Amino acid sequence: MTTILDGKKLRDKIIENLKTKVDTFDEKPTLVVILVGENPASKIYVNNKKKMAEKIGIHSEVINYPANITEAELLDKIEELNNNKKVTAILVQLPLPKHISKDNVMNKIIPSKDVDGFTPYNFGKLFSGETPTVYPCTPKGILLLLDEYNIEIEGKHVVIVGRSNIVGKPLSQMMLNKNATVTICHSHTKNLSQITKTADILVSAVGKNIIEGEMLKTDCVIVDVGIFKDENGKTRGDVDFESASKIASFISPVPGGVGPMTIASLMLNTVELFEKNSL
């Protein structure tokens, strides 16, 4: 019988603990989210982040810009927020319009306000084995979820499908830091199923139906990060839940697994930045 890795339940516990902590602060943290353009999915994500922040007692400000804003204007705004002592954390919602360089934008955020952990400084710290200001939200949420269910990582073979800078790459390093043996697979990987069958812990972060039950090792742990709508309009993940749940010992559902943990980690990071900057 497989156990569900319930991200919603853990998120609610984390949010409650954070609310109790923030209630004791004389000044409250301030999270500023910048949204460029009218991407419907981004609008939903930003709205969810704002609601969650307010629930905890974090001041949340959303700055909306039209898609035709210049890169220079956006960078000037980030510089202004960097210099504003009342701003704890800065998040630029991705994706950005094609005429704006994501790298330039990420480089502009000072590391002490980099709530996503995506600046080159924090990425460099992570990959050199040092402790970054904060850890990237989705990988952090995954590790918190595994820890909640007492899933051992040390000595385990972790297979990560997907090599993005948001999930795959930082998670691989964070797993290495916990003494896992890590394999990263991607769109050019040959014989994917032969590799996934060796995974004690399988993390898939692709955004399409890529993992079937027959590709899994008995009693493995599955973390499904992918989320998309299938041809019937149903929200689902990378993993075929029905076949995989008959083989895995633990599995995260989509929705309700990793997604809630990403937002919980964002709130944790905001409070962590506030505490570090208050020292």
C-alpha positions as CSV (number, residue, x, y, z in Angstrom):
1,M,0.0,0.0,0.0
2,T,1.5,3.3,-1.1
3,T,1.6,6.3,1.3
4,I,0.7,9.7,-0.2
5,L,3.2,12.5,0.4
6,D,0.7,15.1,1.4
7,G,2.1,18.6,0.6
8,K,-1.1,20.4,1.6
9,K,-1.0,19.0,5.1
10,L,2.6,19.9,5.6
11,R,2.2,23.3,4.1
12,D,-0.6,24.1,6.5
13,K,1.6,23.1,9.4
14,I,4.5,25.2,8.2
15,I,2.2,28.2,7.6
16,E,0.6,27.9,11.1
17,N,4.1,27.8,12.7
18,L,5.2,30.8,10.6
19,K,2.1,32.8,11.6
20,T,2.9,32.2,15.2
21,K,6.5,33.4,14.7
22,V,5.6,36.5,12.7
23,D,3.0,37.5,15.3
24,T,5.9,38.0,17.7
25,F,7.7,40.4,15.4
26,D,7.4,44.2,16.1
27,E,8.0,44.9,12.4
28,K,6.7,42.6,9.7
29,P,8.6,41.2,6.7
30,T,7.8,42.7,3.3
31,L,7.7,40.5,0.1
32,V,7.6,42.3,-3.2
33,V,6.6,40.3,-6.3
34,I,7.1,41.8,-9.8
35,L,4.8,40.5,-12.5
36,V,5.5,41.5,-16.1
37,G,2.8,40.9,-18.7
38,E,-0.5,39.1,-18.6
39,N,0.4,35.4,-18.4
40,P,-2.7,33.8,-16.8
41,A,-0.8,31.1,-15.0
42,S,1.7,33.6,-13.6
43,K,-1.2,35.8,-12.4
44,I,-2.7,32.8,-10.5
45,Y,0.7,31.9,-8.9
46,V,1.3,35.6,-7.8
47,N,-2.2,35.9,-6.4
48,N,-1.7,32.6,-4.4
49,K,1.6,33.9,-3.0
50,K,0.1,37.2,-2.0
51,K,-2.8,35.4,-0.2
52,M,-0.5,33.1,1.6
53,A,1.8,35.9,2.7
54,E,-1.1,37.9,4.1
55,K,-2.4,34.9,6.0
56,I,0.9,34.7,7.8
57,G,1.2,38.4,8.5
58,I,3.8,39.2,5.9
59,H,3.3,42.4,4.0
60,S,2.9,41.6,0.3
61,E,3.1,44.0,-2.6
62,V,2.6,43.0,-6.2
63,I,4.0,45.3,-8.9
64,N,2.3,44.8,-12.3
65,Y,4.1,45.9,-15.4
66,P,2.9,45.7,-19.0
67,A,4.7,43.2,-21.3
68,N,6.3,46.1,-23.2
69,I,8.2,47.5,-20.2
70,T,11.9,48.0,-21.1
71,E,14.6,45.9,-19.4
72,A,16.2,49.1,-18.2
73,E,13.0,50.2,-16.4
74,L,12.7,46.9,-14.7
75,L,16.3,46.9,-13.6
76,D,15.9,50.4,-12.2
77,K,12.9,49.2,-10.2
78,I,14.8,46.3,-8.7
79,E,17.7,48.6,-7.8
80,E,15.2,50.9,-6.0
81,L,13.8,47.8,-4.1
82,N,17.4,46.7,-3.3
83,N,18.0,50.0,-1.6
84,N,14.6,50.1,0.3
85,K,15.3,49.0,3.8
86,K,11.7,48.1,4.4
87,V,11.7,45.5,1.6
88,T,12.7,42.0,2.9
89,A,12.4,39.9,-0.2
90,I,12.2,40.4,-4.0
91,L,10.7,37.9,-6.4
92,V,10.4,38.4,-10.1
93,Q,7.8,36.0,-11.5
94,L,9.0,34.0,-14.5
95,P,8.7,33.7,-17.4
96,L,9.7,37.2,-18.6
97,P,9.0,38.6,-22.1
98,K,11.6,37.6,-24.7
99,H,13.1,41.1,-24.9
100,I,14.1,41.1,-21.2
101,S,17.2,39.0,-20.1
102,K,16.3,36.7,-17.2
103,D,20.0,36.6,-16.3
104,N,20.3,40.4,-16.1
105,V,17.2,40.6,-13.9
106,M,18.4,37.8,-11.6
107,N,21.9,39.4,-11.4
108,K,20.3,42.7,-10.3
109,I,18.6,41.3,-7.2
110,I,21.0,41.6,-4.2
111,P,21.6,38.1,-2.6
112,S,20.3,39.2,0.8
113,K,16.8,39.8,-0.8
114,D,16.9,36.9,-3.3
115,V,13.9,34.9,-1.9
116,D,14.1,32.4,-4.8
117,G,17.8,31.6,-4.3
118,F,18.3,32.1,-8.0
119,T,21.0,34.8,-8.1
120,P,24.4,33.7,-9.4
121,Y,25.8,34.4,-5.9
122,N,23.4,32.1,-4.1
123,F,23.6,29.5,-6.9
124,G,27.4,29.6,-6.7
125,K,27.3,29.2,-2.9
126,L,25.1,26.1,-3.3
127,F,27.2,24.5,-6.0
128,S,30.5,25.1,-4.1
129,G,29.2,23.3,-1.0
130,E,28.6,26.5,1.0
131,T,25.3,27.6,2.5
132,P,23.4,30.1,0.3
133,T,21.4,32.9,1.8
134,V,18.3,30.8,1.1
135,Y,17.7,27.5,-0.8
136,P,15.6,27.5,-4.0
137,C,11.9,27.0,-3.1
138,T,10.8,23.9,-4.9
139,P,13.9,21.8,-4.1
140,K,13.7,23.0,-0.5
141,G,10.0,22.0,-0.4
142,I,10.8,18.5,-1.7
143,L,13.4,17.9,1.0
144,L,11.0,19.1,3.7
145,L,8.3,16.8,2.4
146,L,10.7,13.8,2.4
147,D,11.9,14.7,5.9
148,E,8.3,14.9,7.2
149,Y,7.8,11.3,6.2
150,N,11.1,10.2,7.6
151,I,12.4,9.1,4.2
152,E,16.2,8.5,4.4
153,I,18.3,10.1,1.6
154,E,21.8,9.3,2.7
155,G,23.2,6.4,0.6
156,K,20.1,6.2,-1.6
157,H,20.2,6.4,-5.4
158,V,18.2,9.6,-6.4
159,V,17.2,9.9,-10.1
160,I,16.1,13.4,-11.1
161,V,14.4,13.7,-14.5
162,G,14.8,17.3,-15.7
163,R,17.8,19.6,-15.5
164,S,16.3,23.1,-15.1
165,N,17.9,25.8,-12.9
166,I,14.7,25.9,-10.9
167,V,14.4,22.3,-9.8
168,G,16.8,19.7,-11.4
169,K,20.2,21.3,-10.9
170,P,19.8,22.8,-7.4
171,L,18.0,19.7,-6.2
172,S,20.8,17.5,-7.4
173,Q,23.3,19.5,-5.4
174,M,21.1,19.5,-2.3
175,M,20.7,15.7,-2.6
176,L,24.5,15.4,-2.9
177,N,24.9,17.5,0.2
178,K,22.8,14.8,2.0
179,N,25.1,12.1,0.7
180,A,22.8,10.6,-1.9
181,T,24.1,9.1,-5.2
182,V,22.5,11.3,-7.8
183,T,21.8,10.7,-11.5
184,I,20.3,13.5,-13.7
185,C,18.3,12.5,-16.8
186,H,17.0,14.8,-19.5
187,S,15.6,14.9,-23.0
188,H,18.8,13.5,-24.5
189,T,19.1,10.6,-22.0
190,K,19.0,7.2,-23.7
191,N,17.2,4.2,-22.1
192,L,15.5,6.4,-19.5
193,S,13.5,3.5,-18.1
194,Q,16.6,1.4,-17.4
195,I,17.9,4.3,-15.2
196,T,14.6,5.1,-13.5
197,K,14.3,1.4,-12.5
198,T,17.4,1.8,-10.4
199,A,16.0,4.8,-8.4
200,D,15.4,4.5,-4.7
201,I,14.0,8.1,-5.0
202,L,12.7,9.3,-8.3
203,V,12.0,13.0,-8.9
204,S,10.4,14.0,-12.2
205,A,10.2,17.7,-13.2
206,V,9.5,17.8,-16.9
207,G,5.9,18.9,-17.4
208,K,4.7,16.0,-19.6
209,N,3.6,12.4,-19.1
210,I,6.9,10.7,-19.0
211,I,6.9,8.1,-16.2
212,E,4.9,4.9,-16.2
213,G,4.7,2.2,-13.4
214,E,6.7,-0.3,-15.5
215,M,9.7,2.1,-15.3
216,L,9.9,1.9,-11.5
217,K,11.7,-0.1,-8.9
218,T,9.5,-1.8,-6.3
219,D,9.0,0.3,-3.2
220,C,10.7,3.4,-4.6
221,V,9.8,6.9,-3.5
222,I,8.2,9.1,-6.2
223,V,8.2,12.9,-6.1
224,D,6.2,14.3,-9.0
225,V,7.0,18.0,-9.7
226,G,5.6,18.3,-13.2
227,I,2.1,19.8,-13.6
228,F,0.1,20.3,-16.7
229,K,-3.4,19.7,-18.2
230,D,-3.9,16.6,-20.3
231,E,-6.0,16.5,-23.5
232,N,-9.2,16.2,-21.4
233,G,-8.3,19.3,-19.4
234,K,-7.4,17.4,-16.2
235,T,-4.5,18.6,-14.1
236,R,-1.9,15.9,-13.8
237,G,1.8,15.3,-13.3
238,D,4.7,13.6,-15.1
239,V,3.9,10.3,-13.4
240,D,1.1,7.9,-14.3
241,F,-0.4,7.9,-10.8
242,E,-2.5,4.8,-11.1
243,S,0.2,2.5,-12.3
244,A,3.0,4.0,-10.2
245,S,1.0,4.0,-6.9
246,K,0.8,0.2,-7.2
247,I,4.6,-0.1,-7.1
248,A,5.9,2.9,-5.1
249,S,6.1,3.0,-1.3
250,F,5.5,6.8,-1.3
251,I,4.2,9.1,-4.0
252,S,3.4,12.8,-4.2
253,P,0.1,13.6,-5.9
254,V,-0.5,16.3,-8.5
255,P,-2.0,18.6,-7.5
256,G,-1.5,18.6,-3.7
257,G,2.1,17.4,-3.4
258,V,5.1,19.6,-4.4
259,G,3.1,22.7,-5.4
260,P,1.9,23.6,-1.9
261,M,5.4,23.0,-0.6
262,T,6.9,25.5,-3.1
263,I,4.7,28.3,-1.7
264,A,5.4,27.2,1.9
265,S,9.2,27.3,1.2
266,L,8.8,30.8,-0.3
267,M,7.2,32.0,2.9
268,L,9.9,30.2,5.0
269,N,12.6,32.0,2.9
270,T,10.9,35.4,3.3
271,V,10.9,35.0,7.1
272,E,14.5,33.6,7.1
273,L,15.7,36.7,5.1
274,F,13.9,39.0,7.5
275,E,15.6,37.3,10.5
276,K,19.1,37.4,8.9
277,N,18.7,41.0,7.9
278,S,17.5,41.9,11.4
279,L,20.7,40.7,13.0
